[in-house]
């Protein structure tokens, strides 16, 4: 185990997948501890007493919480290979902005669509698809977000690919028809070993 690294997580968590991808990209060895979210462990409650949520990265006995913050921490601590955040301050700020956008929009809008019926469901579906169209537009013609280099925004978004089938089933739409460039990007990301081994 490298430098006493432990990850408290659950296999299906999109947010935990981000951390697993970042650790894999950096080649960091760690101990994985699967959490039962219906019966949270004393360790999880001790390490994240504020939110009581996964993922939590424990490095040398100290906890780091919230997936986007953990990924940035991993990039700063293991900075000798595979940079995750762009070196340019403006590009770094943009990547952080879009990950924040994903965190504030995607899950909540999906939940609204999933839990509603009729007109409310259709409105939720339209909003949900528009979020992904916006993310597709941001990708432009690049291989990854932010050029030809896989990075922070890619790590922030790719775990949601695991859930595309579920989104499509509940929303009665096809992601590839709505956002073909985004699906092509996801397939490129899946060719990376760090991604394919980290996504459920």
C-alpha positions as a Markdown table, in Angstrom:
| # | Residue | x | y | z |
|---|---|---|---|---|
| 1 | Unk | 0.0 | 0.0 | 0.0 |
| 2 | Unk | 1.5 | 3.3 | -1.1 |
| 3 | Unk | 1.9 | 5.9 | 1.6 |
| 4 | Unk | -1.0 | 4.4 | 3.6 |
| 5 | Unk | -3.7 | 5.1 | 1.0 |
| 6 | Unk | -7.2 | 3.8 | 1.7 |
| 7 | Unk | -10.3 | 4.5 | -0.4 |
| 8 | Unk | -13.8 | 4.2 | 1.2 |
| 9 | Unk | -16.2 | 3.7 | -1.6 |
| 10 | Unk | -19.0 | 1.6 | -3.1 |
| 11 | Unk | -18.7 | -0.1 | -6.5 |
| 12 | Unk | -21.6 | 1.7 | -8.2 |
| 13 | Unk | -20.8 | 5.2 | -7.2 |
| 14 | Unk | -20.1 | 7.6 | -10.1 |
| 15 | Unk | -18.2 | 9.8 | -7.7 |
| 16 | Unk | -16.1 | 6.9 | -6.4 |
| 17 | Unk | -15.3 | 5.9 | -10.0 |
| 18 | Unk | -13.7 | 9.4 | -10.4 |
| 19 | Unk | -11.3 | 8.7 | -7.6 |
| 20 | Unk | -10.5 | 5.2 | -8.8 |
| 21 | Unk | -9.7 | 6.5 | -12.3 |
| 22 | Unk | -7.4 | 9.2 | -10.9 |
| 23 | Unk | -5.5 | 6.7 | -8.7 |
| 24 | Unk | -5.2 | 4.4 | -11.7 |
| 25 | Unk | -3.9 | 7.1 | -14.0 |
| 26 | Unk | -1.2 | 8.0 | -11.4 |
| 27 | Unk | -0.4 | 4.4 | -10.7 |
| 28 | Unk | -1.1 | 4.8 | -7.0 |
| 29 | Unk | -1.6 | 1.5 | -5.0 |
| 30 | Unk | -4.3 | 1.7 | -2.3 |
| 31 | Unk | -6.5 | -0.4 | -0.1 |
| 32 | Unk | -10.1 | -0.4 | -1.2 |
| 33 | Unk | -12.9 | -0.7 | 1.5 |
| 34 | Unk | -16.4 | -1.3 | 0.2 |
| 35 | Unk | -19.0 | 0.6 | 2.2 |
| 36 | Unk | -22.6 | -0.4 | 2.8 |
| 37 | Unk | -24.4 | 2.9 | 2.6 |
| 38 | Unk | -27.4 | 1.5 | 4.5 |
| 39 | Unk | -25.1 | 0.6 | 7.4 |
| 40 | Unk | -22.2 | 3.0 | 7.3 |
| 41 | Unk | -19.0 | 1.9 | 9.0 |
| 42 | Unk | -17.6 | 3.7 | 12.0 |
| 43 | Unk | -14.6 | 4.5 | 9.9 |
| 44 | Unk | -16.7 | 6.3 | 7.3 |
| 45 | Unk | -18.6 | 8.3 | 10.0 |
| 46 | Unk | -15.3 | 9.1 | 11.7 |
| 47 | Unk | -13.5 | 10.2 | 8.4 |
| 48 | Unk | -16.5 | 12.2 | 6.9 |
| 49 | Unk | -18.5 | 13.3 | 10.0 |
| 50 | Unk | -20.0 | 16.3 | 8.1 |
| 51 | Unk | -21.6 | 14.6 | 5.0 |
| 52 | Unk | -21.2 | 11.0 | 6.0 |
| 53 | Unk | -20.8 | 10.1 | 2.3 |
| 54 | Unk | -18.4 | 8.2 | 0.1 |
| 55 | Unk | -15.9 | 8.5 | -1.5 |
| 56 | Unk | -13.3 | 9.3 | 1.2 |
| 57 | Unk | -9.6 | 9.0 | 0.5 |
| 58 | Unk | -7.5 | 8.4 | 3.6 |
| 59 | Unk | -3.9 | 9.4 | 3.0 |
| 60 | Unk | -1.5 | 8.8 | 6.0 |
| 61 | Unk | -4.5 | 8.7 | 8.3 |
| 62 | Unk | -5.9 | 12.0 | 7.1 |
| 63 | Unk | -9.3 | 12.1 | 5.2 |
| 64 | Unk | -10.0 | 14.0 | 2.0 |
| 65 | Unk | -13.7 | 14.2 | 1.0 |
| 66 | Unk | -15.8 | 15.1 | -2.1 |
| 67 | Unk | -14.7 | 13.4 | -5.3 |
| 68 | Unk | -13.6 | 16.5 | -7.3 |
| 69 | Unk | -11.5 | 17.7 | -4.4 |
| 70 | Unk | -10.0 | 14.2 | -4.0 |
| 71 | Unk | -9.0 | 14.1 | -7.7 |
| 72 | Unk | -7.3 | 17.5 | -7.4 |
| 73 | Unk | -5.5 | 16.3 | -4.2 |
| 74 | Unk | -4.3 | 13.2 | -6.0 |
| 75 | Unk | -3.0 | 15.3 | -8.9 |
| 76 | Unk | -1.1 | 17.6 | -6.4 |
| 77 | Unk | 0.4 | 14.8 | -4.2 |
| 78 | Unk | 1.4 | 12.4 | -7.0 |
| 79 | Unk | 2.5 | 15.1 | -9.4 |
| 80 | Unk | 5.4 | 13.1 | -10.9 |
| 81 | Unk | 3.3 | 11.5 | -13.7 |
| 82 | Unk | 0.1 | 11.9 | -15.8 |
| 83 | Unk | -1.0 | 15.4 | -14.9 |
| 84 | Unk | -4.7 | 15.6 | -14.5 |
| 85 | Unk | -5.4 | 19.3 | -14.2 |
| 86 | Unk | -4.2 | 21.6 | -17.0 |
| 87 | Unk | -1.1 | 23.7 | -16.3 |
| 88 | Unk | -2.6 | 26.9 | -17.8 |
| 89 | Unk | -4.5 | 28.7 | -15.0 |
| 90 | Unk | -7.4 | 29.7 | -17.3 |
| 91 | Unk | -7.8 | 26.1 | -18.7 |
| 92 | Unk | -7.6 | 24.8 | -15.1 |
| 93 | Unk | -10.4 | 27.2 | -14.0 |
| 94 | Unk | -12.5 | 26.1 | -17.0 |
| 95 | Unk | -12.1 | 22.4 | -16.2 |
| 96 | Unk | -13.1 | 23.1 | -12.5 |
| 97 | Unk | -16.1 | 25.1 | -13.7 |
| 98 | Unk | -17.4 | 22.3 | -15.9 |
| 99 | Unk | -16.9 | 19.6 | -13.2 |
| 100 | Unk | -18.8 | 21.9 | -10.8 |
| 101 | Unk | -21.6 | 22.2 | -13.5 |
| 102 | Unk | -21.8 | 18.4 | -13.8 |
| 103 | Unk | -21.9 | 18.0 | -10.0 |
| 104 | Unk | -24.7 | 20.6 | -9.7 |
| 105 | Unk | -26.8 | 19.6 | -12.7 |
| 106 | Unk | -26.5 | 16.0 | -13.9 |
| 107 | Unk | -27.5 | 13.9 | -10.8 |
| 108 | Unk | -30.3 | 16.3 | -9.6 |
| 109 | Unk | -31.8 | 16.5 | -13.1 |
| 110 | Unk | -31.6 | 12.8 | -13.6 |
| 111 | Unk | -33.3 | 12.3 | -10.2 |
| 112 | Unk | -36.1 | 14.7 | -11.1 |
| 113 | Unk | -36.7 | 12.8 | -14.4 |
| 114 | Unk | -36.6 | 9.4 | -12.7 |
| 115 | Unk | -39.0 | 10.3 | -9.9 |
| 116 | Unk | -41.6 | 12.1 | -12.1 |
| 117 | Unk | -44.4 | 11.1 | -14.5 |
| 118 | Unk | -46.2 | 12.8 | -17.4 |
| 119 | Unk | -45.4 | 16.4 | -18.2 |
| 120 | Unk | -43.0 | 16.8 | -15.4 |
| 121 | Unk | -41.1 | 13.7 | -16.6 |
| 122 | Unk | -40.9 | 15.1 | -20.2 |
| 123 | Unk | -39.7 | 18.5 | -18.9 |
| 124 | Unk | -37.1 | 16.7 | -16.8 |
| 125 | Unk | -36.0 | 14.6 | -19.8 |
| 126 | Unk | -35.7 | 17.7 | -22.0 |
| 127 | Unk | -33.6 | 19.5 | -19.4 |
| 128 | Unk | -31.4 | 16.4 | -18.9 |
| 129 | Unk | -30.7 | 16.0 | -22.6 |
| 130 | Unk | -29.9 | 19.7 | -22.9 |
| 131 | Unk | -27.3 | 19.4 | -20.1 |
| 132 | Unk | -25.5 | 16.6 | -22.1 |
| 133 | Unk | -25.8 | 18.7 | -25.3 |
| 134 | Unk | -24.1 | 21.6 | -23.6 |
| 135 | Unk | -21.4 | 19.2 | -22.4 |
| 136 | Unk | -21.0 | 17.9 | -26.0 |
| 137 | Unk | -20.7 | 21.4 | -27.3 |
| 138 | Unk | -18.0 | 22.1 | -24.8 |
| 139 | Unk | -16.0 | 19.1 | -26.1 |
| 140 | Unk | -16.0 | 20.7 | -29.6 |
| 141 | Unk | -13.7 | 18.7 | -32.0 |
| 142 | Unk | -11.2 | 17.6 | -29.5 |
| 143 | Unk | -10.3 | 14.0 | -28.6 |
| 144 | Unk | -10.8 | 14.8 | -24.9 |
| 145 | Unk | -11.9 | 17.8 | -22.9 |
| 146 | Unk | -9.0 | 20.2 | -23.1 |
| 147 | Unk | -7.2 | 18.9 | -26.2 |
| 148 | Unk | -5.6 | 15.5 | -26.9 |
| 149 | Unk | -4.9 | 14.9 | -23.2 |
| 150 | Unk | -7.2 | 13.0 | -20.9 |
| 151 | Unk | -7.7 | 15.1 | -17.8 |
| 152 | Unk | -9.8 | 16.5 | -15.0 |
| 153 | Unk | -13.0 | 17.2 | -16.9 |
| 154 | Unk | -12.9 | 13.8 | -18.6 |
| 155 | Unk | -12.5 | 12.1 | -15.1 |
| 156 | Unk | -15.4 | 14.2 | -13.9 |
| 157 | Unk | -17.8 | 13.1 | -16.6 |
| 158 | Unk | -16.9 | 9.6 | -17.8 |
| 159 | Unk | -18.3 | 7.7 | -14.8 |
| 160 | Unk | -21.8 | 8.8 | -15.9 |
| 161 | Unk | -21.3 | 6.7 | -19.0 |
| 162 | Unk | -21.9 | 3.6 | -16.8 |
| 163 | Unk | -25.4 | 5.0 | -16.3 |
| 164 | Unk | -26.3 | 5.9 | -19.9 |
| 165 | Unk | -28.3 | 2.8 | -20.4 |
| 166 | Unk | -30.3 | 3.5 | -17.2 |
| 167 | Unk | -30.8 | 7.2 | -18.3 |
| 168 | Unk | -32.0 | 6.0 | -21.7 |
| 169 | Unk | -34.4 | 3.4 | -20.3 |
| 170 | Unk | -36.1 | 5.7 | -17.8 |
| 171 | Unk | -36.1 | 8.7 | -20.2 |
| 172 | Unk | -37.0 | 6.7 | -23.3 |
| 173 | Unk | -34.4 | 8.2 | -25.5 |
| 174 | Unk | -31.0 | 7.2 | -27.1 |
| 175 | Unk | -28.0 | 9.1 | -26.0 |
| 176 | Unk | -26.1 | 8.2 | -29.3 |
| 177 | Unk | -28.9 | 9.9 | -31.3 |
| 178 | Unk | -29.0 | 12.9 | -29.0 |
| 179 | Unk | -25.3 | 13.4 | -28.4 |
| 180 | Unk | -23.3 | 11.3 | -30.9 |
| 181 | Unk | -20.0 | 13.2 | -30.3 |
| 182 | Unk | -20.3 | 12.7 | -26.6 |
| 183 | Unk | -20.8 | 9.0 | -27.0 |
| 184 | Unk | -17.8 | 8.8 | -29.3 |
| 185 | Unk | -15.8 | 10.6 | -26.7 |
| 186 | Unk | -17.0 | 8.1 | -24.0 |
| 187 | Unk | -15.9 | 5.2 | -26.2 |
| 188 | Unk | -12.4 | 6.8 | -26.6 |
| 189 | Unk | -12.2 | 7.2 | -22.8 |
| 190 | Unk | -13.2 | 3.5 | -22.4 |
| 191 | Unk | -10.1 | 2.5 | -24.4 |
| 192 | Unk | -7.9 | 3.8 | -21.5 |
| 193 | Unk | -7.1 | 1.0 | -19.0 |
| 194 | Unk | -7.5 | 3.4 | -16.0 |
| 195 | Unk | -11.1 | 4.0 | -17.2 |
| 196 | Unk | -12.2 | 0.6 | -18.3 |
| 197 | Unk | -11.0 | -1.1 | -15.1 |
| 198 | Unk | -12.6 | 1.6 | -12.9 |
| 199 | Unk | -16.1 | 1.8 | -14.3 |
| 200 | Unk | -18.7 | -0.7 | -13.3 |
